[in-house]
Structures are given as C-alpha cells and as structure tokens.
Amino acid sequence: MSQPVDLTPLTEVMARLRDPETGCPWDLQQNHDSLKPYLIEEAFEVLDTLESGDIQGLKGELGDLLLQIVFHARLAEERGDFDMAGVIAAIVDKMVRRHPHVFGDNTAAGNAESHDKQWEAIKDAERGGASRLADVPRGLPALHLAAKMQKRAATLGFEFPSSLEAIHKLVEEVHEFEAEIQAREMERAEEEFGDILFAMVNVGRMLGVRPEFALRGATLRFVERFTHVEANIRQARSQGGNPDLEQMEQWWQEAKRMQRASTETSSNIEEKKP
C-alpha cells in the first residue's frame, strides 16, 4: 500500500510565494479571476500527455494542475473562506456520501446500472428539487456540454429508443439546414447547423462515442496528414512547381495510407507484448 500523501510541502511553498513581505511579486498579484486561463491551460496539458502516452510527462503536468488547486485554496484561505484541508474534506465527504454501496452499511455488490441510478438519486437529493441540468457547468467545451446535457436528460427517460432513430433525427436536421441555405436564411441556418452538431453528439453518445475526443482525434489526424501535404507543396514549389488541388489530394491519400500503416504497426506491437 502506498504511503499517505502529505500536501504540506506544497501548501507551504504557496504560502511563501504569497507572503506579502518576501513573496513573489507575480504570485501576489494573482486572484481567482486572473488564474482562470492557467487552470484551463494546465488541464489541457494533462490531456495532451494522456493522449501522447507520456507517463513521466503526466506526473509533471498533474503537479502543475495540483498547483493551481492549491493556489485557489490559498487565495480562499487568505480571505477566510476555506483552506486546502477544507477542500480535501469536502471531496472526501462527497465521495463517501455518493458511494453508500462502498462506504455505507449496505455494501452488497450491484451492477453499474443500479449504482448509476443510486448516484442520480443522491445527487437529486443534493440539488434540493432543482433541475438535473442546473448544475452542469455552462463553461464546458460545447461538444462535451451537449453530451452531458443529453446524458442527464436520458436519466429521466428523455432520449430516442434506439441509435437508429437518433440517426434519422440527424438526417432530418441536415435537410432543415439545407432548406435554410437554399432560402438564404443564414441566421436560421446557423441555428440548424447547431442542431446538426447537437444531433451528431446524441448519436455518438448513444453509440458510446465521446464526441469531444472523437473530434479532437479527427483534428489531430488532419494535422498529421496536412503536414505531409504541406511538406510536398513546399518541395514542389522550391523546384519551380505549382501543384494543383488534384496533386494535393494524391499527397493527402498518401498521408492517409501512411497513417493507417503506422496505426496497424503499433497495434501489432501491442498485441505481441507479453
């Protein structure tokens, strides 16, 4: 079993950085609002290391993210609101309260579905009658926000009976978008475009696809493929050529084949590992 974790060294470092007499001028200037961009940035850097498989890098990035949490807790402590110990106590209390099947008197094993229902019942009690959508952070990335809202609505049975019907709804939204484009109603077309994205998220969610990560993966694949196309364009132009779109498409398809081959090679290596 791992040793108990002591956050005191980190909280002491933050206290010294915030010391009005001997602290760091930059750290002393910060407040909850000014730190918002850094919190978001550090969270995304954690995601980057997770996607790259850089485990040692992950350790460092998790530390950077933890620093942001300690920083906000220190600001709150200086105002007399709460401290880091209060943050830890609050999350421990919440997790114990929401997992009675683990920490309560009745620890009988159940399936994931029964635990999900119990989880929602406990959260409903915590909300005090407010909507299940009320506590979903509106600042989430749009695709993740849509999926979260849809998942919450589905807990009350508000969803299509099957993914096929959700796909039919997506097709319907596409037709409505086309109609607005043809009518040159661009404001309404923008709304319909949003409906298409929302419907696509719903299809993906029902099929177990995480839309935010699916789009991120597609974007990163685009970057890798276009980098190959761009390198060929530069080489061609350095030799006096002027490649057209057809030539670029050939390089694009070449990049796709290289990408697939690399993925298959990586998969084979993983399968052969003991």
N, C-alpha and C positions, 0 to 999 in steps of 0.2 A: 504493500500500500504506500502511496506517495506521501511525502512529508506535508504537514499543514502549511498552507501558504500564508506568509506574513506580508501584508502590503505596507507596513510601517515605513520601510526604507523609501518607498516611492512617495508616500504622503509627506514624509519629512523633506524630501527633495523639493516637492512642490511648495511646502511651507517656506523653505528658504528662498525659492525663486520669487515668492510673493511677499517676502519680508520688506516692509516699507523703507527700512533703513539700508539694508545690504542686498536687497533682491535685484533681479534682472529688470532693467527699465522696460523691455518689451513685454515681459510677463505681467508686470504691474499695470500696464496699460490695457490689458485684455478684460473683457466681460463676457457674459453668456452670449450676447449677440455677435460680438466680433469673432468668437470662436466657432460659430456655426459652420463656416466654409471648411475649417480644418477637420471638424468632426466628420463631415461628408467625405472629404478627400481621403482621410485615413481609412474609413470604412471601405471605400472603393479600392484602395491599395491592398487591403486584406483580400478582397475578392480577386484582384489580379494575381496575387501569389497563390491563391487556391486553384485558380484556373491553370496556372503555369506549372503547378505541382512542386513549387519551390518551398519545401518544408522548412528549411532554415530561414528563408526569407519570411515565411509566415510567422515564425517566432518573433522576428523583429517588428513586423507590421502589427501583430497583435499587441505588442508592447506599446507601439505608437498610439494605437486606438485606446488602450487602457489609460495612457497618459491623459488623453482628452477627457475621459470619465473622471479621473482623479482631479483634473483641473476644474471641471464644472462643480465637483463636490467641494473643492477648496473655496471657490467663489461663494457657494451657498453657505459654507461654514463661517466665512468672514461676515456674512450678513445675519448670522444667527438662525438660518433656516434649517439646515441639516448638515451632517458631515458624512465622510466615506463609510463610517461604521453604520450610519443610518441607511445608506444606500444598500449595503450588503444585507442588513437585517430585513429591509423591505422586500428584496427579491427572494430571500430565503423564505420569509413568511408567505409570500405569494405562491411560490412553487410548492411548498408543503400544503397550503390550502387547496391548490388546484389538483393535487395528486393524492386524494384520500385513499385510493386503491394501493398506494405505496406506503404512505405515512400514517394512514388512519387505522382504526380498529379493524375495518374490513379490508384485508389485503388479498382477498381472493383474486386469482388471475382472471382476466377477461380479455376480450379481443379489442383490437384498435378502434373498431366502430363504437363499441359500448363506452370506451374511455373518451372518445371524441364527444359523444352525447353528454357524458358526465361533465366534461370540460366546459361545454357550452352552457349547461345548466348552472354551473358555478359562476361563470362569467356573467350570465343573465342576472344572477342574484347580486353580483358586484355592481352591475350597471344601474340597479335600482329602478328597472322598468324602462330605461332608455332604449332606443333602437339598437339593434345588433350592429348597425352600420355606424353608430355615433362615434365609437372610439377607434375607428380605422384612421390612421394619420393621413390627412389630405396631402401632405408633402411627399408621399411616396412617389417613386417613378411611375409614370402614367400606366404602363402595362401591368406593373405589379399591383397598383391601386385597383385597376379594373378587376384583376383576378381575385384580389382579396375581397372586394365588394361582392363579386359573384359567389364566391365560396361561402360568405356569411349568409347571403340570401338563400343559398341552397340548403343551409342547415334548417330552414323552415319549410323546405319542400318546394321553393320557388326556383325551378330550373326545368329544362326540357327533359322528357322521359329518356331520351337517348341522344348520343352524339350525332346521329344521322339527322335528327330533327334540328339540332343546333346548326348543322351544315346547311340545311335547307334555309334556315333563317339568315345565314351568312350570304347565300346566293340572292335572297330577296333584298338584302341591304345593298348588294352590288348593283342590282337592277335599279334600285331607287337612286343610287349615286349617278348611274349613267343617265337617268332621266333628268336629273338636275343639271348635269353637264350639258346635255343637249338643249335644255331650256336656258342655258347661260345664267342660271341662278347660283352664283358662286358662293354666296353666304350659306345658302341651304345645302349646297354641295359639300361645303366644309363640315357641316353637321352630319351629313350622310357618310362622309369619309370617317368621321369619328365613330359612327355606328358600325361601320365595317370593321374597324380595328377592335371595337368592343366585342363584336360577334366573333371575330377570329380568336380573341383571347378566350372567349367562352368555349369554343370548340377545342382549343388546345387544353384548357383546364379540364374539360370532361375526359380528354384522352390521356391525361397525366403529363402533358407537356407544360413546362414552365415558360410562359411567353417571354418574360424578361431575358432569361438565359438563352432561349431559342433565337431571339433577335440579336442578342449580343454575339452569339456564335456565328450567325449568318454574317454579321458586320465584320467580324474578325476574319472570316473566310474570304470576304470581299477584299479586305485589306491585303491579305496574303496573295490573292490572285492578281489584284490590280498592281501590286508591287512588281510582279513578274512582267505584266504587260508594260508598265512604265519603263522598266529597265530595257526592254526590247525597243520601245519607242525612242528612248534616248540613244541607244546604239545605232538604230537605223538613221536617225537624224544626224548623228555625228559623222555618218558616212554619206551624207547628202540625200538620203531618202526622205520620203514623206508618206508614212504608212496611212492607209485609209482605214475606215471602220471594219471592213471585211478582214483585213490583216490583223487588226486588233482583236477581233473575235477569234481568230485562229490561235493567237497567243493566249487568249482567255481560256479556250478549251484545253490548250496545252497545260496551263496552270492547274486547271481542274483535275486533269489526269495525274499530274504530279502530286497534287494534294491527296487524291484518293489512294495512290500508291504508297504514300508516306503513312497514311492512316492505317492501311492494311498491314504494312510492315510493323507498325507499333503494336497493332492488335495481336499479330502473330508472336511477337516477342513476349507480350504479357501472358499469352496462353501457354508458352513454353516455360515460364518461370515456375520453379518448384513450389 
